[in-house]
Amino acid sequence: MSLRWPMLAAVAALALAAPAAAGVRIGGIDTSGYPRIRVSVTAPLGSAAPRLTENGTPIAGAQVVNLAHDKSVVLAIDRSQSMFGKPLADAASAARAFVAQKAPDDRIEALTFAHTIALLTPFSNSPGEATVALQGLHVDSVPGTLMWDAIVAAAHGLARQVTPGRVIIVVTDGQSFKSSATLDDAVAAAHAAGAAVYPIGIAGADYTPGPLRELAALTGGLYHEVTSTAQLASVYLEISRTLAHTWQITYPTAGRPGDTLHLTASVAGQGTASRTATVAGIADATTIPPSNILPSGVWTSPLAPVVLGAAVGFLTLLAFGFLMRARGGRWLNARLAPHLGPTVADAKPRRRRDRGRGLRGLFAATDRAFANVRQFRTLQRQIERADLALRASELLYVSLGVGFVLGLVGAVAAMPSLVILALMAFGAVVPILHVGFKARARIKAFDNQLPDLLITIAASLKAGHSFRHAVQAVVDEGAEPAAKDFRRVLNETRLGRPMDEALAEMAGRVGSKNLTFVLTAVTIQRQIGGSLAGLFDTVAETVRQRQQFARKIRSLTAMGRMSAYVLIGLPFGVGLALTAMNPTYMSPLWKTSTGHTLVGVALTMMVVGTVILKKIISFKG
């Protein structure tokens, strides 16, 4: 009895030391996600994260995940007719033992496959659910083994998980029978989910280990084979220990499609391991050979990027110099044109008309095509209120051009498709928002000038001048933008347009509610008669009181508006700050389907909240 406990302690010490004796090993290399490479490295338990080099150069921008904790695991168990009796019972018992000793943060999903795929329990941190679900397994009464389909289904489930580590453990005793998926489909699904597959094969008469070995090698997992189902518990224990000291390293490669990568993983004091892989890239594209114009060493030299950047910079400066010289030549011709006769003076306007004829035709055709569209007419009215020398068709093409340029920049930067679409939409909206901003600023400036203009008109009328002369006084003494619009009214009346129509047109063009109120009162007064001077004094005082009341309301709602701005901007600020400080922590939110769903729901709720807050703080007097 005295020797029993030392022997047990020695056995336990050997069991714990076994992983450490294994040293450093590179398991699998996944190059299907080019330009990002995923490498599985097994290092001694308790050691630091392994350092990885590519072709002798340390990698940069790597995401390192330890599978010892915080991972999602799918247990896929074959329950076809060949697993009848003890094999299925041993497989279920070994799976329950694996679930019982899982890490607290691990999420487990269990499924079975035969002629159909059955989900026993969804992903859960609680070991009780999977344990209960694995107790009542029985073989399928219909022949069939959908092994590849089960791996594809497991990979699709893992793709929706936010945990960085993703593992599939599949137990089977035969080939895939009646499966609609193939080995290539299973490998592709595992690559897309970033999952490593650990197959456990039960050797038998009809068993062929080749496909499962290839599956494990291509996905970064390990293949295990047992001759008796009684060994499944020890294999599960071995897989659990292997995962405890396995690291998944994902990084952007510097290689091109077709290049051979020499990867070396090292842990200080524990050794190194090396392995080669070929970059798959885009559909296993073959490498384009370098140009024969220059020696092949030029393209692999470390000075090549510097020389190429210098050449591009020189050509850019040269093009800029040509542009400046051309502008200088045009400036000189413009200065000499008045002294060289009418031929030279008329040549430039003629060439400009010829060049602009095609664009004018395109703009005119667009105006005719959208003339009856309400939004197009509203856009033209906004341009007039902003006092910009543009047409709605020109602004439309400017918006499309800006959106295309931003989308092109996003595509060159290899951004996701949704981000590129968002950039294009943002670029297309910015010019229109700029026009709207200028229009609102001009209306505000006009409203601020309106009371003083009305007092000026009233003073001119009291002095005995006519209404036309009073408007002329506003034009002569007033400031922009009011002087420009009243000047246009006078010009229209000189061409024969009635004063009332010209004023009504100005009210619609300017878009000021206060001006519309004033001109309506003036029109009625001119039709029924009375003292216009007194009317202008009264209206000026009314407009001034309206403006003071609006300013008072704005001051009273300032706190509400600031609260709305803070509540709307706070999620964006916090999200950007956390992403900058800890990209790995925020990665599931930006790079998983569940994260995208949460972002969409959050943006929808923010839009609804913004509308509600705007209704609360808005006041229309």
Secondary structure, 3 states (H helix, E strand, C coil): CCCHHHHHHHHHHHHHHHHHHCCCEEEEEECCCCCEEEEEEECCCCCCCCEEEECCEECCCCEEEECCCCEEEEEEEECCHHHCCHHHHHHHHHHHHHHHCCCCCCEEEEEEECCCEEEEEEEECCHHHHHHHCCCCCCCCCCCECHHHHHHHHHHHHHCCCCCEEEEEEEECCCCECCCCCHHHHHHHHHHHCCEEEEEEECCCCCCCHHHHHHHHHHCCCCEEECCHHHHHHHHHHHHHHHHCEEEEEEECCCCCCCEEEEEEEECCCEEEEEEEECCCCCCCCCCCCCCCCCHHHHHCCCHHHHHHHHHHHHHHHHHHHHHHHHHHHHHHHHHHHHCCHHHHHHHHHHHHHHHHHHHHHHHHHHHHCCCCHHHHHHHHHHHHHCCCCCHHHHHHHHHHHHHHHHHHHHHCCCCHHHHHHHHHHHHHHHHHHHHHHHHHHHHHHHHHHHHHHHHHHHHHHCCCCHHHHHHHHHHHCCCCHHHHHHHHHHHHHCCCCHHHHHHHHHHHHCCHHHHHHHHHHHHHHHHCCCHHHHHHHHHHHHHHHHHHHHHHHHHCHHHHHHHHHHHHHHHHHHHHHHHHCHHHHHHHHHCHHHHHHHHHHHHHHHHHHHHHHHHHCCCC
